[in-house]
Structures are given as structure tokens and as C-alpha cells.
């Protein structure tokens, strides 16, 4: 039942490209963004494996900022058609902690947390980690992307692990 996944290192390429574009965009502004506060938004994502799938989700989080260090927590819920050998993942929940570095209007961050997925196979709990970049476009609106890896050991009691890499586009409103 072992699902073949791409190495996570190869999947970092889109994230590195997005971070580079964000860095170039940040040079256009001399003003630093205050990332502290609560935010809410939505995501559209793609699975990077051969058995690709799509997802859409919402998130709610809160960040604190000390100098250029930003840290916070985020809750998320989504729906997907991500295929697994045991059936599709239909719903997922995530709790993520994040920490990052703010430069001008760009926030570069890493995340770690827990992910629960549900489908016809039942429910599985696993880990999620990855990174992201967010850009402050103004008027409390940010756009960005995340590259996440979700890992489920002993998926559906089979003894095999399941790894899923996703690339997500995000839009958030800070209030």
C-alpha cells in the first residue's frame, strides 16, 4: 500500500522561487509591515505527487511580533480529492505553529503541527511541516504560498506510511 512520494527536497523548488519573487517585491517598499494580530483567509492547493489532487481550505490564525521575528498559531479546515490507496481524503484539519522572519512587506516562515484527515477509510492523525512566504499587498490583505508535507505513519492500520506534499496559494485578511 506504500504510496510513492517525491522527495520533499525536490518539492522545495517552487517555494524557493516564490521566496525569491517575494524578496524582489519587498525591495520596492521601504516600509515594514506589522504582522502582529489575527488573520483569516482561504487557500487553494495542489498535491505534488503523481496521483495529484486538489484542495480548498480556510484558515484562522494569530501572530505576535518581536522586531523582525514573527511567531504564531493557525487552525485550518479543508476539503480535498487527494487520492490514497485506501480511498480519497475528503476533509482535513490542521493545527500549525509558525515562526518566521519579516523583511519589509514580506514574511518568510516555517510551520510544524498536526494534521487529521478523514475519508471512507476513517480518520488518521499525522504531522505537518513546511514553509511559506506571505506578501502584504496593503489594506490588511496578504497573499502568499505554502509548501507543506503531511506524514501519516501506519496509515489506516496497514503498517505503511503515507506522505503528501502540497503547494498552496493563500489569501488572508488581517484585522
C-alpha positions in Angstrom: 0.0 0.0 0.0 3.0 2.2 0.2 2.4 5.3 -1.9 5.4 6.6 -3.7 6.1 10.3 -2.9 8.5 12.8 -4.4 11.4 13.7 -2.1 10.5 16.7 -0.1 13.7 18.4 -1.2 12.6 18.4 -4.9 9.3 19.9 -3.8 11.1 22.9 -2.3 11.9 24.3 -5.7 8.5 26.2 -6.1 8.9 27.5 -2.6 12.4 28.8 -3.3 11.2 30.5 -6.5 8.2 32.1 -4.6 10.5 33.3 -1.8 12.9 34.9 -4.4 9.9 36.7 -6.1 8.7 37.9 -2.7 12.2 39.2 -1.9 12.3 41.2 -5.2 8.9 42.6 -4.5 9.9 43.6 -1.0 12.7 45.7 -2.3 10.1 48.0 -3.9 8.9 49.1 -0.4 10.8 50.7 2.4 8.0 50.4 4.9 8.0 47.4 7.3 4.7 45.6 7.8 3.4 44.9 11.3 2.5 41.2 11.2 1.1 41.0 14.7 -2.6 40.3 15.0 -5.4 38.0 13.9 -6.0 36.9 10.3 -8.5 34.9 8.4 -8.4 33.6 4.8 -8.6 30.9 2.2 -6.3 28.5 0.3 -6.3 26.7 -3.0 -3.8 23.8 -3.2 -2.3 21.1 -5.4 -0.8 17.8 -4.5 2.7 17.4 -5.9 2.7 13.6 -6.3 1.9 11.5 -9.4 -1.6 10.9 -8.0 -2.4 14.6 -7.9 -5.4 16.1 -6.2 -6.7 19.5 -5.3 -7.8 21.1 -2.0 -9.6 24.2 -0.8 -9.5 25.4 2.8 -10.0 28.2 5.2 -7.6 29.3 8.0 -7.7 31.4 11.1 -4.6 32.4 13.0 -2.9 34.9 15.2 0.7 36.2 15.1 2.9 38.0 17.5 6.0 40.1 16.5 9.2 41.0 18.3 11.4 43.0 16.0 11.7 41.0 12.8 10.7 37.7 14.5 7.1 36.7 13.9 5.6 33.7 15.6 2.0 32.4 15.9 -0.6 29.6 15.6 -3.1 28.7 12.9 -6.2 26.5 12.7 -7.4 25.2 9.3 -10.2 23.2 7.8 -10.4 22.0 4.2 -11.9 19.7 1.6 -10.0 17.7 -1.0 -10.0 14.9 -3.5 -6.5 13.7 -2.6 -6.2 10.1 -3.6 -4.7 7.4 -1.3 -4.6 3.6 -1.8 -7.3 3.4 0.9 -9.6 5.9 -0.7 -9.7 9.7 -1.1 -9.1 12.2 1.6 -12.3 14.2 1.8 -11.8 16.5 4.8 -8.7 17.7 6.7 -8.0 19.7 9.8 -4.7 21.3 10.7 -3.2 22.9 13.8 0.1 24.7 12.9 2.7 26.7 14.9 4.7 29.0 12.8 7.8 31.2 13.2 9.4 33.5 10.7 11.4 36.5 9.6 9.8 39.7 8.5 11.5 41.9 6.0 9.7 45.0 4.6 6.4 43.7 3.3 7.4 40.0 3.2 7.2 37.3 5.8 9.2 34.1 5.4 8.1 31.4 7.8 8.3 27.7 8.8 5.5 25.6 10.2 5.1 22.5 12.3 2.0 20.9 13.6 -0.7 18.2 13.4 -3.0 17.2 10.6 -6.1 15.0 10.8 -7.6 13.6 7.6 -10.9 11.9 7.0 -12.4 9.8 4.2 -14.1 6.5 3.6 -11.1 4.9 5.3 -11.9 6.6 8.5 -9.7 9.2 10.3 -6.0 9.4 10.6 -3.8 11.7 12.7 -0.3 12.8 11.4 2.3 15.5 11.4 2.5 18.5 9.1 5.6 20.7 8.4 6.9 23.0 5.8 7.4 26.7 4.9 5.7 29.6 3.4 6.0 33.2 2.2 3.4 36.0 2.6 3.4 39.4 1.0 1.5 42.4 2.3 -0.4 44.0 -0.6 -1.9 46.7 1.6 -5.3 47.4 3.1 -4.8 44.5 5.6 -4.6 42.0 2.7 -1.8 39.4 2.3 -1.1 36.9 -0.5 1.3 34.0 -0.4 2.1 30.4 -0.7 2.9 27.4 1.4 4.7 24.2 0.7 3.7 21.5 3.2 4.5 17.9 3.9 2.0 15.7 5.8 3.2 12.4 7.1 0.9 9.6 8.4 2.6 6.6 9.9 0.7 3.3 9.9 -2.0 4.7 7.6 -5.3 3.0 8.1 -3.6 0.3 10.2 -1.7 -1.1 7.2 1.7 -0.6 8.7 2.7 1.6 5.7 3.3 5.4 5.9 1.7 7.9 3.7 3.4 11.2 2.8 1.6 14.0 1.0 3.3 17.2 -0.4 1.1 20.1 -1.2 1.7 23.6 -2.7 -0.9 26.1 -1.7 -1.8 29.7 -2.7 -3.2 31.7 0.2 -5.1 35.0 0.7 -5.6 36.4 4.2 -7.2 39.4 5.7 -5.6 40.8 8.9 -7.8 42.5 11.5 
